[in-house]
Amino acid sequence: MLEVRLSFSYGRREVLKEVEFSAQKERLLAIIGPNGAGKSTLLKCMVGILKPRGYVKLDNTNLLKLKPRDRAKFITYVPQ
């Protein structure tokens, strides 16, 4: 199971505030919203490009606590 709870600010500007969701294995998850809603920022936080507050857990392992090389075993990210 994927569990996410994140907050992120660019300086003093908070762009993600306690975004929280979970996804079951073998299920499709879509992140949708208007331009500027924070979708790309959320994904960058989830893969560790940006440093958010909170966690991204995959089967109870917090991926944000892993070294980048170890995290890469679980995540693939292709920028837009």
mmCIF file of the N, C-alpha and C atoms, coordinates in Angstrom:
data_MODEL
# 
_entry.id   MODEL 
# 
loop_
_atom_site.group_PDB 
_atom_site.id 
_atom_site.type_symbol 
_atom_site.label_atom_id 
_atom_site.label_alt_id 
_atom_site.label_comp_id 
_atom_site.label_asym_id 
_atom_site.label_entity_id 
_atom_site.label_seq_id 
_atom_site.pdbx_PDB_ins_code 
_atom_site.Cartn_x 
_atom_site.Cartn_y 
_atom_site.Cartn_z 
_atom_site.occupancy 
_atom_site.B_iso_or_equiv 
_atom_site.pdbx_formal_charge 
_atom_site.auth_seq_id 
_atom_site.auth_comp_id 
_atom_site.auth_asym_id 
_atom_site.auth_atom_id 
_atom_site.pdbx_PDB_model_num 
ATOM 1   N N  . MET A 1 1  ? 0.830  -1.173 0.000   1.00 0.00 ? 1  MET A N  1 
ATOM 2   C CA . MET A 1 1  ? 0.000  0.000  0.000   1.00 0.00 ? 1  MET A CA 1 
ATOM 3   C C  . MET A 1 1  ? 0.882  1.247  0.000   1.00 0.00 ? 1  MET A C  1 
ATOM 4   N N  . LEU A 1 2  ? 0.459  2.243  -0.737  1.00 0.00 ? 2  LEU A N  1 
ATOM 5   C CA . LEU A 1 2  ? 1.113  3.547  -0.770  1.00 0.00 ? 2  LEU A CA 1 
ATOM 6   C C  . LEU A 1 2  ? 0.345  4.481  0.152   1.00 0.00 ? 2  LEU A C  1 
ATOM 7   N N  . GLU A 1 3  ? 1.064  5.129  1.064   1.00 0.00 ? 3  GLU A N  1 
ATOM 8   C CA . GLU A 1 3  ? 0.462  6.111  1.965   1.00 0.00 ? 3  GLU A CA 1 
ATOM 9   C C  . GLU A 1 3  ? 1.263  7.399  1.868   1.00 0.00 ? 3  GLU A C  1 
ATOM 10  N N  . VAL A 1 4  ? 0.575  8.508  1.658   1.00 0.00 ? 4  VAL A N  1 
ATOM 11  C CA . VAL A 1 4  ? 1.239  9.799  1.481   1.00 0.00 ? 4  VAL A CA 1 
ATOM 12  C C  . VAL A 1 4  ? 0.604  10.823 2.407   1.00 0.00 ? 4  VAL A C  1 
ATOM 13  N N  . ARG A 1 5  ? 1.439  11.588 3.071   1.00 0.00 ? 5  ARG A N  1 
ATOM 14  C CA . ARG A 1 5  ? 1.006  12.765 3.832   1.00 0.00 ? 5  ARG A CA 1 
ATOM 15  C C  . ARG A 1 5  ? 2.143  13.766 3.756   1.00 0.00 ? 5  ARG A C  1 
ATOM 16  N N  . LEU A 1 6  ? 1.915  14.855 3.029   1.00 0.00 ? 6  LEU A N  1 
ATOM 17  C CA . LEU A 1 6  ? 2.976  15.819 2.750   1.00 0.00 ? 6  LEU A CA 1 
ATOM 18  C C  . LEU A 1 6  ? 2.500  17.252 2.893   1.00 0.00 ? 6  LEU A C  1 
ATOM 19  N N  . SER A 1 7  ? 3.445  18.107 3.260   1.00 0.00 ? 7  SER A N  1 
ATOM 20  C CA . SER A 1 7  ? 3.289  19.555 3.182   1.00 0.00 ? 7  SER A CA 1 
ATOM 21  C C  . SER A 1 7  ? 4.575  20.083 2.576   1.00 0.00 ? 7  SER A C  1 
ATOM 22  N N  . PHE A 1 8  ? 4.457  21.180 1.819   1.00 0.00 ? 8  PHE A N  1 
ATOM 23  C CA . PHE A 1 8  ? 5.647  21.752 1.194   1.00 0.00 ? 8  PHE A CA 1 
ATOM 24  C C  . PHE A 1 8  ? 5.447  23.242 0.968   1.00 0.00 ? 8  PHE A C  1 
ATOM 25  N N  . SER A 1 9  ? 6.526  23.991 1.194   1.00 0.00 ? 9  SER A N  1 
ATOM 26  C CA . SER A 1 9  ? 6.514  25.436 0.967   1.00 0.00 ? 9  SER A CA 1 
ATOM 27  C C  . SER A 1 9  ? 7.707  25.829 0.121   1.00 0.00 ? 9  SER A C  1 
ATOM 28  N N  . TYR A 1 10 ? 7.477  26.773 -0.777  1.00 0.00 ? 10 TYR A N  1 
ATOM 29  C CA . TYR A 1 10 ? 8.563  27.466 -1.470  1.00 0.00 ? 10 TYR A CA 1 
ATOM 30  C C  . TYR A 1 10 ? 8.804  28.725 -0.658  1.00 0.00 ? 10 TYR A C  1 
ATOM 31  N N  . GLY A 1 11 ? 9.828  28.694 0.200   1.00 0.00 ? 11 GLY A N  1 
ATOM 32  C CA . GLY A 1 11 ? 10.035 29.820 1.112   1.00 0.00 ? 11 GLY A CA 1 
ATOM 33  C C  . GLY A 1 11 ? 8.866  29.908 2.077   1.00 0.00 ? 11 GLY A C  1 
ATOM 34  N N  . ARG A 1 12 ? 8.226  31.068 2.137   1.00 0.00 ? 12 ARG A N  1 
ATOM 35  C CA . ARG A 1 12 ? 7.072  31.252 3.024   1.00 0.00 ? 12 ARG A CA 1 
ATOM 36  C C  . ARG A 1 12 ? 5.750  30.906 2.350   1.00 0.00 ? 12 ARG A C  1 
ATOM 37  N N  . ARG A 1 13 ? 5.798  30.609 1.068   1.00 0.00 ? 13 ARG A N  1 
ATOM 38  C CA . ARG A 1 13 ? 4.571  30.321 0.315   1.00 0.00 ? 13 ARG A CA 1 
ATOM 39  C C  . ARG A 1 13 ? 4.248  28.824 0.387   1.00 0.00 ? 13 ARG A C  1 
ATOM 40  N N  . GLU A 1 14 ? 3.252  28.486 1.180   1.00 0.00 ? 14 GLU A N  1 
ATOM 41  C CA . GLU A 1 14 ? 2.854  27.084 1.323   1.00 0.00 ? 14 GLU A CA 1 
ATOM 42  C C  . GLU A 1 14 ? 2.037  26.669 0.100   1.00 0.00 ? 14 GLU A C  1 
ATOM 43  N N  . VAL A 1 15 ? 2.513  25.643 -0.602  1.00 0.00 ? 15 VAL A N  1 
ATOM 44  C CA . VAL A 1 15 ? 1.828  25.203 -1.820  1.00 0.00 ? 15 VAL A CA 1 
ATOM 45  C C  . VAL A 1 15 ? 1.146  23.847 -1.646  1.00 0.00 ? 15 VAL A C  1 
ATOM 46  N N  . LEU A 1 16 ? 1.613  23.047 -0.715  1.00 0.00 ? 16 LEU A N  1 
ATOM 47  C CA . LEU A 1 16 ? 0.950  21.783 -0.371  1.00 0.00 ? 16 LEU A CA 1 
ATOM 48  C C  . LEU A 1 16 ? 0.743  21.776 1.135   1.00 0.00 ? 16 LEU A C  1 
ATOM 49  N N  . LYS A 1 17 ? -0.497 21.655 1.563   1.00 0.00 ? 17 LYS A N  1 
ATOM 50  C CA . LYS A 1 17 ? -0.790 21.677 2.995   1.00 0.00 ? 17 LYS A CA 1 
ATOM 51  C C  . LYS A 1 17 ? -1.477 20.372 3.385   1.00 0.00 ? 17 LYS A C  1 
ATOM 52  N N  . GLU A 1 18 ? -0.722 19.536 4.064   1.00 0.00 ? 18 GLU A N  1 
ATOM 53  C CA . GLU A 1 18 ? -1.232 18.256 4.561   1.00 0.00 ? 18 GLU A CA 1 
ATOM 54  C C  . GLU A 1 18 ? -2.014 17.485 3.504   1.00 0.00 ? 18 GLU A C  1 
ATOM 55  N N  . VAL A 1 19 ? -1.399 17.316 2.338   1.00 0.00 ? 19 VAL A N  1 
ATOM 56  C CA . VAL A 1 19 ? -1.986 16.485 1.284   1.00 0.00 ? 19 VAL A CA 1 
ATOM 57  C C  . VAL A 1 19 ? -1.870 15.041 1.745   1.00 0.00 ? 19 VAL A C  1 
ATOM 58  N N  . GLU A 1 20 ? -2.981 14.356 1.784   1.00 0.00 ? 20 GLU A N  1 
ATOM 59  C CA . GLU A 1 20 ? -2.980 13.000 2.333   1.00 0.00 ? 20 GLU A CA 1 
ATOM 60  C C  . GLU A 1 20 ? -3.840 12.087 1.466   1.00 0.00 ? 20 GLU A C  1 
ATOM 61  N N  . PHE A 1 21 ? -3.269 10.931 1.107   1.00 0.00 ? 21 PHE A N  1 
ATOM 62  C CA . PHE A 1 21 ? -4.029 9.921  0.370   1.00 0.00 ? 21 PHE A CA 1 
ATOM 63  C C  . PHE A 1 21 ? -3.324 8.581  0.482   1.00 0.00 ? 21 PHE A C  1 
ATOM 64  N N  . SER A 1 22 ? -4.041 7.538  0.113   1.00 0.00 ? 22 SER A N  1 
ATOM 65  C CA . SER A 1 22 ? -3.445 6.206  0.064   1.00 0.00 ? 22 SER A CA 1 
ATOM 66  C C  . SER A 1 22 ? -3.938 5.515  -1.195  1.00 0.00 ? 22 SER A C  1 
ATOM 67  N N  . ALA A 1 23 ? -3.186 4.512  -1.616  1.00 0.00 ? 23 ALA A N  1 
ATOM 68  C CA . ALA A 1 23 ? -3.543 3.745  -2.813  1.00 0.00 ? 23 ALA A CA 1 
ATOM 69  C C  . ALA A 1 23 ? -3.201 2.283  -2.572  1.00 0.00 ? 23 ALA A C  1 
ATOM 70  N N  . GLN A 1 24 ? -4.108 1.425  -2.947  1.00 0.00 ? 24 GLN A N  1 
ATOM 71  C CA . GLN A 1 24 ? -3.906 -0.011 -2.811  1.00 0.00 ? 24 GLN A CA 1 
ATOM 72  C C  . GLN A 1 24 ? -3.052 -0.536 -3.965  1.00 0.00 ? 24 GLN A C  1 
ATOM 73  N N  . LYS A 1 25 ? -2.395 -1.653 -3.740  1.00 0.00 ? 25 LYS A N  1 
ATOM 74  C CA . LYS A 1 25 ? -1.644 -2.318 -4.805  1.00 0.00 ? 25 LYS A CA 1 
ATOM 75  C C  . LYS A 1 25 ? -2.590 -2.709 -5.926  1.00 0.00 ? 25 LYS A C  1 
ATOM 76  N N  . GLU A 1 26 ? -2.071 -2.686 -7.132  1.00 0.00 ? 26 GLU A N  1 
ATOM 77  C CA . GLU A 1 26 ? -2.798 -3.091 -8.335  1.00 0.00 ? 26 GLU A CA 1 
ATOM 78  C C  . GLU A 1 26 ? -4.031 -2.229 -8.595  1.00 0.00 ? 26 GLU A C  1 
ATOM 79  N N  . ARG A 1 27 ? -3.981 -0.983 -8.154  1.00 0.00 ? 27 ARG A N  1 
ATOM 80  C CA . ARG A 1 27 ? -5.048 -0.020 -8.421  1.00 0.00 ? 27 ARG A CA 1 
ATOM 81  C C  . ARG A 1 27 ? -4.455 1.164  -9.173  1.00 0.00 ? 27 ARG A C  1 
ATOM 82  N N  . LEU A 1 28 ? -5.268 1.804  -9.970  1.00 0.00 ? 28 LEU A N  1 
ATOM 83  C CA . LEU A 1 28 ? -4.859 2.984  -10.717 1.00 0.00 ? 28 LEU A CA 1 
ATOM 84  C C  . LEU A 1 28 ? -5.176 4.222  -9.895  1.00 0.00 ? 28 LEU A C  1 
ATOM 85  N N  . LEU A 1 29 ? -4.234 5.150  -9.840  1.00 0.00 ? 29 LEU A N  1 
ATOM 86  C CA . LEU A 1 29 ? -4.418 6.403  -9.119  1.00 0.00 ? 29 LEU A CA 1 
ATOM 87  C C  . LEU A 1 29 ? -4.140 7.543  -10.079 1.00 0.00 ? 29 LEU A C  1 
ATOM 88  N N  . ALA A 1 30 ? -5.017 8.519  -10.139 1.00 0.00 ? 30 ALA A N  1 
ATOM 89  C CA . ALA A 1 30 ? -4.823 9.697  -10.989 1.00 0.00 ? 30 ALA A CA 1 
ATOM 90  C C  . ALA A 1 30 ? -4.745 10.932 -10.105 1.00 0.00 ? 30 ALA A C  1 
ATOM 91  N N  . ILE A 1 31 ? -3.798 11.799 -10.409 1.00 0.00 ? 31 ILE A N  1 
ATOM 92  C CA . ILE A 1 31 ? -3.686 13.088 -9.729  1.00 0.00 ? 31 ILE A CA 1 
ATOM 93  C C  . ILE A 1 31 ? -4.071 14.136 -10.757 1.00 0.00 ? 31 ILE A C  1 
ATOM 94  N N  . ILE A 1 32 ? -5.230 14.756 -10.564 1.00 0.00 ? 32 ILE A N  1 
ATOM 95  C CA . ILE A 1 32 ? -5.740 15.708 -11.540 1.00 0.00 ? 32 ILE A CA 1 
ATOM 96  C C  . ILE A 1 32 ? -6.028 17.042 -10.860 1.00 0.00 ? 32 ILE A C  1 
ATOM 97  N N  . GLY A 1 33 ? -6.034 18.106 -11.657 1.00 0.00 ? 33 GLY A N  1 
ATOM 98  C CA . GLY A 1 33 ? -6.353 19.429 -11.141 1.00 0.00 ? 33 GLY A CA 1 
ATOM 99  C C  . GLY A 1 33 ? -5.949 20.483 -12.144 1.00 0.00 ? 33 GLY A C  1 
ATOM 100 N N  . PRO A 1 34 ? -6.357 21.717 -11.906 1.00 0.00 ? 34 PRO A N  1 
ATOM 101 C CA . PRO A 1 34 ? -6.039 22.802 -12.838 1.00 0.00 ? 34 PRO A CA 1 
ATOM 102 C C  . PRO A 1 34 ? -4.555 23.166 -12.794 1.00 0.00 ? 34 PRO A C  1 
ATOM 103 N N  . ASN A 1 35 ? -4.123 23.915 -13.794 1.00 0.00 ? 35 ASN A N  1 
ATOM 104 C CA . ASN A 1 35 ? -2.746 24.412 -13.822 1.00 0.00 ? 35 ASN A CA 1 
ATOM 105 C C  . ASN A 1 35 ? -2.461 25.181 -12.532 1.00 0.00 ? 35 ASN A C  1 
ATOM 106 N N  . GLY A 1 36 ? -1.272 24.954 -11.983 1.00 0.00 ? 36 GLY A N  1 
ATOM 107 C CA . GLY A 1 36 ? -0.873 25.664 -10.774 1.00 0.00 ? 36 GLY A CA 1 
ATOM 108 C C  . GLY A 1 36 ? -1.425 25.092 -9.482  1.00 0.00 ? 36 GLY A C  1 
ATOM 109 N N  . ALA A 1 37 ? -2.090 23.954 -9.553  1.00 0.00 ? 37 ALA A N  1 
ATOM 110 C CA . ALA A 1 37 ? -2.689 23.360 -8.352  1.00 0.00 ? 37 ALA A CA 1 
ATOM 111 C C  . ALA A 1 37 ? -1.663 22.649 -7.469  1.00 0.00 ? 37 ALA A C  1 
ATOM 112 N N  . GLY A 1 38 ? -0.490 22.317 -8.021  1.00 0.00 ? 38 GLY A N  1 
ATOM 113 C CA . GLY A 1 38 ? 0.546  21.652 -7.232  1.00 0.00 ? 38 GLY A CA 1 
ATOM 114 C C  . GLY A 1 38 ? 0.778  20.196 -7.580  1.00 0.00 ? 38 GLY A C  1 
ATOM 115 N N  . LYS A 1 39 ? 0.251  19.747 -8.712  1.00 0.00 ? 39 LYS A N  1 
ATOM 116 C CA . LYS A 1 39 ? 0.409  18.331 -9.096  1.00 0.00 ? 39 LYS A CA 1 
ATOM 117 C C  . LYS A 1 39 ? 1.879  17.968 -9.297  1.00 0.00 ? 39 LYS A C  1 
ATOM 118 N N  . SER A 1 40 ? 2.600  18.769 -10.052 1.00 0.00 ? 40 SER A N  1 
ATOM 119 C CA . SER A 1 40 ? 4.024  18.480 -10.298 1.00 0.00 ? 40 SER A CA 1 
ATOM 120 C C  . SER A 1 40 ? 4.835  18.619 -9.022  1.00 0.00 ? 40 SER A C  1 
ATOM 121 N N  . THR A 1 41 ? 4.510  19.603 -8.201  1.00 0.00 ? 41 THR A N  1 
ATOM 122 C CA . THR A 1 41 ? 5.197  19.769 -6.921  1.00 0.00 ? 41 THR A CA 1 
ATOM 123 C C  . THR A 1 41 ? 4.967  18.551 -6.040  1.00 0.00 ? 41 THR A C  1 
ATOM 124 N N  . LEU A 1 42 ? 3.748  18.043 -6.020  1.00 0.00 ? 42 LEU A N  1 
ATOM 125 C CA . LEU A 1 42 ? 3.440  16.840 -5.244  1.00 0.00 ? 42 LEU A CA 1 
ATOM 126 C C  . LEU A 1 42 ? 4.294  15.665 -5.708  1.00 0.00 ? 42 LEU A C  1 
ATOM 127 N N  . LEU A 1 43 ? 4.361  15.446 -7.010  1.00 0.00 ? 43 LEU A N  1 
ATOM 128 C CA . LEU A 1 43 ? 5.164  14.331 -7.529  1.00 0.00 ? 43 LEU A CA 1 
ATOM 129 C C  . LEU A 1 43 ? 6.641  14.514 -7.215  1.00 0.00 ? 43 LEU A C  1 
ATOM 130 N N  . LYS A 1 44 ? 7.154  15.737 -7.341  1.00 0.00 ? 44 LYS A N  1 
ATOM 131 C CA . LYS A 1 44 ? 8.566  15.993 -7.017  1.00 0.00 ? 44 LYS A CA 1 
ATOM 132 C C  . LYS A 1 44 ? 8.842  15.748 -5.539  1.00 0.00 ? 44 LYS A C  1 
ATOM 133 N N  . CYS A 1 45 ? 7.895  16.068 -4.695  1.00 0.00 ? 45 CYS A N  1 
ATOM 134 C CA . CYS A 1 45 ? 8.041  15.769 -3.267  1.00 0.00 ? 45 CYS A CA 1 
ATOM 135 C C  . CYS A 1 45 ? 8.015  14.262 -3.023  1.00 0.00 ? 45 CYS A C  1 
ATOM 136 N N  . MET A 1 46 ? 7.115  13.576 -3.695  1.00 0.00 ? 46 MET A N  1 
ATOM 137 C CA . MET A 1 46 ? 6.974  12.136 -3.491  1.00 0.00 ? 46 MET A CA 1 
ATOM 138 C C  . MET A 1 46 ? 8.219  11.358 -3.896  1.00 0.00 ? 46 MET A C  1 
ATOM 139 N N  . VAL A 1 47 ? 8.932  11.821 -4.917  1.00 0.00 ? 47 VAL A N  1 
ATOM 140 C CA . VAL A 1 47 ? 10.113 11.087 -5.375  1.00 0.00 ? 47 VAL A CA 1 
ATOM 141 C C  . VAL A 1 47 ? 11.401 11.602 -4.737  1.00 0.00 ? 47 VAL A C  1 
ATOM 142 N N  . GLY A 1 48 ? 11.323 12.669 -3.930  1.00 0.00 ? 48 GLY A N  1 
ATOM 143 C CA . GLY A 1 48 ? 12.490 13.152 -3.216  1.00 0.00 ? 48 GLY A CA 1 
ATOM 144 C C  . GLY A 1 48 ? 13.279 14.233 -3.918  1.00 0.00 ? 48 GLY A C  1 
ATOM 145 N N  . ILE A 1 49 ? 12.776 14.766 -5.023  1.00 0.00 ? 49 ILE A N  1 
ATOM 146 C CA . ILE A 1 49 ? 13.455 15.881 -5.695  1.00 0.00 ? 49 ILE A CA 1 
ATOM 147 C C  . ILE A 1 49 ? 13.353 17.130 -4.829  1.00 0.00 ? 49 ILE A C  1 
ATOM 148 N N  . LEU A 1 50 ? 12.169 17.377 -4.280  1.00 0.00 ? 50 LEU A N  1 
ATOM 149 C CA . LEU A 1 50 ? 11.965 18.446 -3.308  1.00 0.00 ? 50 LEU A CA 1 
ATOM 150 C C  . LEU A 1 50 ? 11.905 17.816 -1.924  1.00 0.00 ? 50 LEU A C  1 
ATOM 151 N N  . LYS A 1 51 ? 12.163 18.592 -0.904  1.00 0.00 ? 51 LYS A N  1 
ATOM 152 C CA . LYS A 1 51 ? 12.216 18.086 0.474   1.00 0.00 ? 51 LYS A CA 1 
ATOM 153 C C  . LYS A 1 51 ? 10.983 18.540 1.260   1.00 0.00 ? 51 LYS A C  1 
ATOM 154 N N  . PRO A 1 52 ? 9.939  17.729 1.258   1.00 0.00 ? 52 PRO A N  1 
ATOM 155 C CA . PRO A 1 52 ? 8.711  18.095 1.966   1.00 0.00 ? 52 PRO A CA 1 
ATOM 156 C C  . PRO A 1 52 ? 8.773  17.733 3.447   1.00 0.00 ? 52 PRO A C  1 
ATOM 157 N N  . ARG A 1 53 ? 7.763  18.178 4.164   1.00 0.00 ? 53 ARG A N  1 
ATOM 158 C CA . ARG A 1 53 ? 7.515  17.679 5.519   1.00 0.00 ? 53 ARG A CA 1 
ATOM 159 C C  . ARG A 1 53 ? 6.504  16.548 5.369   1.00 0.00 ? 53 ARG A C  1 
ATOM 160 N N  . GLY A 1 54 ? 6.688  15.493 6.112   1.00 0.00 ? 54 GLY A N  1 
ATOM 161 C CA . GLY A 1 54 ? 5.744  14.385 6.048   1.00 0.00 ? 54 GLY A CA 1 
ATOM 162 C C  . GLY A 1 54 ? 6.392  13.101 5.590   1.00 0.00 ? 54 GLY A C  1 
ATOM 163 N N  . TYR A 1 55 ? 5.593  12.251 4.953   1.00 0.00 ? 55 TYR A N  1 
ATOM 164 C CA . TYR A 1 55 ? 6.102  10.937 4.562   1.00 0.00 ? 55 TYR A CA 1 
ATOM 165 C C  . TYR A 1 55 ? 5.453  10.437 3.284   1.00 0.00 ? 55 TYR A C  1 
ATOM 166 N N  . VAL A 1 56 ? 6.173  9.510  2.659   1.00 0.00 ? 56 VAL A N  1 
ATOM 167 C CA . VAL A 1 56 ? 5.672  8.706  1.544   1.00 0.00 ? 56 VAL A CA 1 
ATOM 168 C C  . VAL A 1 56 ? 6.038  7.274  1.910   1.00 0.00 ? 56 VAL A C  1 
ATOM 169 N N  . LYS A 1 57 ? 5.048  6.493  2.298   1.00 0.00 ? 57 LYS A N  1 
ATOM 170 C CA . LYS A 1 57 ? 5.303  5.121  2.740   1.00 0.00 ? 57 LYS A CA 1 
ATOM 171 C C  . LYS A 1 57 ? 4.833  4.134  1.686   1.00 0.00 ? 57 LYS A C  1 
ATOM 172 N N  . LEU A 1 58 ? 5.678  3.180  1.414   1.00 0.00 ? 58 LEU A N  1 
ATOM 173 C CA . LEU A 1 58 ? 5.332  2.061  0.549   1.00 0.00 ? 58 LEU A CA 1 
ATOM 174 C C  . LEU A 1 58 ? 5.522  0.806  1.382   1.00 0.00 ? 58 LEU A C  1 
ATOM 175 N N  . ASP A 1 59 ? 4.431  0.129  1.667   1.00 0.00 ? 59 ASP A N  1 
ATOM 176 C CA . ASP A 1 59 ? 4.469  -1.054 2.546   1.00 0.00 ? 59 ASP A CA 1 
ATOM 177 C C  . ASP A 1 59 ? 5.201  -0.743 3.850   1.00 0.00 ? 59 ASP A C  1 
ATOM 178 N N  . ASN A 1 60 ? 4.842  0.379  4.466   1.00 0.00 ? 60 ASN A N  1 
ATOM 179 C CA . ASN A 1 60 ? 5.361  0.846  5.756   1.00 0.00 ? 60 ASN A CA 1 
ATOM 180 C C  . ASN A 1 60 ? 6.820  1.286  5.744   1.00 0.00 ? 60 ASN A C  1 
ATOM 181 N N  . THR A 1 61 ? 7.447  1.401  4.577   1.00 0.00 ? 61 THR A N  1 
ATOM 182 C CA . THR A 1 61 ? 8.796  1.943  4.470   1.00 0.00 ? 61 THR A CA 1 
ATOM 183 C C  . THR A 1 61 ? 8.688  3.388  4.012   1.00 0.00 ? 61 THR A C  1 
ATOM 184 N N  . ASN A 1 62 ? 9.216  4.319  4.811   1.00 0.00 ? 62 ASN A N  1 
ATOM 185 C CA . ASN A 1 62 ? 9.189  5.729  4.434   1.00 0.00 ? 62 ASN A CA 1 
ATOM 186 C C  . ASN A 1 62 ? 10.262 5.970  3.378   1.00 0.00 ? 62 ASN A C  1 
ATOM 187 N N  . LEU A 1 63 ? 9.840  6.136  2.139   1.00 0.00 ? 63 LEU A N  1 
ATOM 188 C CA . LEU A 1 63 ? 10.778 6.287  1.025   1.00 0.00 ? 63 LEU A CA 1 
ATOM 189 C C  . LEU A 1 63 ? 11.608 7.558  1.134   1.00 0.00 ? 63 LEU A C  1 
ATOM 190 N N  . LEU A 1 64 ? 11.086 8.583  1.791   1.00 0.00 ? 64 LEU A N  1 
ATOM 191 C CA . LEU A 1 64 ? 11.824 9.838  1.912   1.00 0.00 ? 64 LEU A CA 1 
ATOM 192 C C  . LEU A 1 64 ? 12.998 9.730  2.874   1.00 0.00 ? 64 LEU A C  1 
ATOM 193 N N  . LYS A 1 65 ? 13.017 8.697  3.692   1.00 0.00 ? 65 LYS A N  1 
ATOM 194 C CA . LYS A 1 65 ? 14.131 8.480  4.629   1.00 0.00 ? 65 LYS A CA 1 
ATOM 195 C C  . LYS A 1 65 ? 15.265 7.677  3.991   1.00 0.00 ? 65 LYS A C  1 
ATOM 196 N N  . LEU A 1 66 ? 15.019 7.111  2.816   1.00 0.00 ? 66 LEU A N  1 
ATOM 197 C CA . LEU A 1 66 ? 16.033 6.297  2.142   1.00 0.00 ? 66 LEU A CA 1 
ATOM 198 C C  . LEU A 1 66 ? 17.028 7.166  1.394   1.00 0.00 ? 66 LEU A C  1 
ATOM 199 N N  . LYS A 1 67 ? 18.221 6.642  1.205   1.00 0.00 ? 67 LYS A N  1 
ATOM 200 C CA . LYS A 1 67 ? 19.204 7.301  0.345   1.00 0.00 ? 67 LYS A CA 1 
ATOM 201 C C  . LYS A 1 67 ? 18.687 7.249  -1.089  1.00 0.00 ? 67 LYS A C  1 
ATOM 202 N N  . PRO A 1 68 ? 19.041 8.235  -1.920  1.00 0.00 ? 68 PRO A N  1 
ATOM 203 C CA . PRO A 1 68 ? 18.534 8.262  -3.299  1.00 0.00 ? 68 PRO A CA 1 
ATOM 204 C C  . PRO A 1 68 ? 18.735 6.952  -4.056  1.00 0.00 ? 68 PRO A C  1 
ATOM 205 N N  . ARG A 1 69 ? 19.865 6.321  -3.897  1.00 0.00 ? 69 ARG A N  1 
ATOM 206 C CA . ARG A 1 69 ? 20.129 5.061  -4.603  1.00 0.00 ? 69 ARG A CA 1 
ATOM 207 C C  . ARG A 1 69 ? 19.165 3.962  -4.157  1.00 0.00 ? 69 ARG A C  1 
ATOM 208 N N  . ASP A 1 70 ? 18.883 3.910  -2.861  1.00 0.00 ? 70 ASP A N  1 
ATOM 209 C CA . ASP A 1 70 ? 17.939 2.913  -2.345  1.00 0.00 ? 70 ASP A CA 1 
ATOM 210 C C  . ASP A 1 70 ? 16.507 3.254  -2.753  1.00 0.00 ? 70 ASP A C  1 
ATOM 211 N N  . ARG A 1 71 ? 16.169 4.547  -2.753  1.00 0.00 ? 71 ARG A N  1 
ATOM 212 C CA . ARG A 1 71 ? 14.831 4.979  -3.164  1.00 0.00 ? 71 ARG A CA 1 
ATOM 213 C C  . ARG A 1 71 ? 14.574 4.634  -4.621  1.00 0.00 ? 71 ARG A C  1 
ATOM 214 N N  . ALA A 1 72 ? 15.598 4.687  -5.445  1.00 0.00 ? 72 ALA A N  1 
ATOM 215 C CA . ALA A 1 72 ? 15.457 4.401  -6.882  1.00 0.00 ? 72 ALA A CA 1 
ATOM 216 C C  . ALA A 1 72 ? 15.033 2.957  -7.149  1.00 0.00 ? 72 ALA A C  1 
ATOM 217 N N  . LYS A 1 73 ? 15.189 2.084  -6.182  1.00 0.00 ? 73 LYS A N  1 
ATOM 218 C CA . LYS A 1 73 ? 14.735 0.700  -6.345  1.00 0.00 ? 73 LYS A CA 1 
ATOM 219 C C  . LYS A 1 73 ? 13.209 0.608  -6.325  1.00 0.00 ? 73 LYS A C  1 
ATOM 220 N N  . PHE A 1 74 ? 12.560 1.642  -5.790  1.00 0.00 ? 74 PHE A N  1 
ATOM 221 C CA . PHE A 1 74 ? 11.104 1.647  -5.648  1.00 0.00 ? 74 PHE A CA 1 
ATOM 222 C C  . PHE A 1 74 ? 10.401 2.622  -6.587  1.00 0.00 ? 74 PHE A C  1 
ATOM 223 N N  . ILE A 1 75 ? 11.105 3.669  -7.023  1.00 0.00 ? 75 ILE A N  1 
ATOM 224 C CA . ILE A 1 75 ? 10.467 4.779  -7.741  1.00 0.00 ? 75 ILE A CA 1 
ATOM 225 C C  . ILE A 1 75 ? 11.158 5.042  -9.069  1.00 0.00 ? 75 ILE A C  1 
ATOM 226 N N  . THR A 1 76 ? 10.348 5.270  -10.087 1.00 0.00 ? 76 THR A N  1 
ATOM 227 C CA . THR A 1 76 ? 10.839 5.775  -11.367 1.00 0.00 ? 76 THR A CA 1 
ATOM 228 C C  . THR A 1 76 ? 10.076 7.056  -11.660 1.00 0.00 ? 76 THR A C  1 
ATOM 229 N N  . TYR A 1 77 ? 10.780 8.107  -12.067 1.00 0.00 ? 77 TYR A N  1 
ATOM 230 C CA . TYR A 1 77 ? 10.145 9.401  -12.316 1.00 0.00 ? 77 TYR A CA 1 
ATOM 231 C C  . TYR A 1 77 ? 10.604 9.922  -13.663 1.00 0.00 ? 77 TYR A C  1 
ATOM 232 N N  . VAL A 1 78 ? 9.657  10.267 -14.514 1.00 0.00 ? 78 VAL A N  1 
ATOM 233 C CA . VAL A 1 78 ? 9.951  10.876 -15.814 1.00 0.00 ? 78 VAL A CA 1 
ATOM 234 C C  . VAL A 1 78 ? 9.318  12.260 -15.790 1.00 0.00 ? 78 VAL A C  1 
ATOM 235 N N  . PRO A 1 79 ? 10.127 13.327 -15.791 1.00 0.00 ? 79 PRO A N  1 
ATOM 236 C CA . PRO A 1 79 ? 9.547  14.677 -15.724 1.00 0.00 ? 79 PRO A CA 1 
ATOM 237 C C  . PRO A 1 79 ? 8.742  15.009 -16.971 1.00 0.00 ? 79 PRO A C  1 
ATOM 238 N N  . GLN A 1 80 ? 7.820  15.950 -16.809 1.00 0.00 ? 80 GLN A N  1 
ATOM 239 C CA . GLN A 1 80 ? 6.966  16.343 -17.934 1.00 0.00 ? 80 GLN A CA 1 
ATOM 240 C C  . GLN A 1 80 ? 7.709  17.104 -18.995 1.00 0.00 ? 80 GLN A C  1 
# 
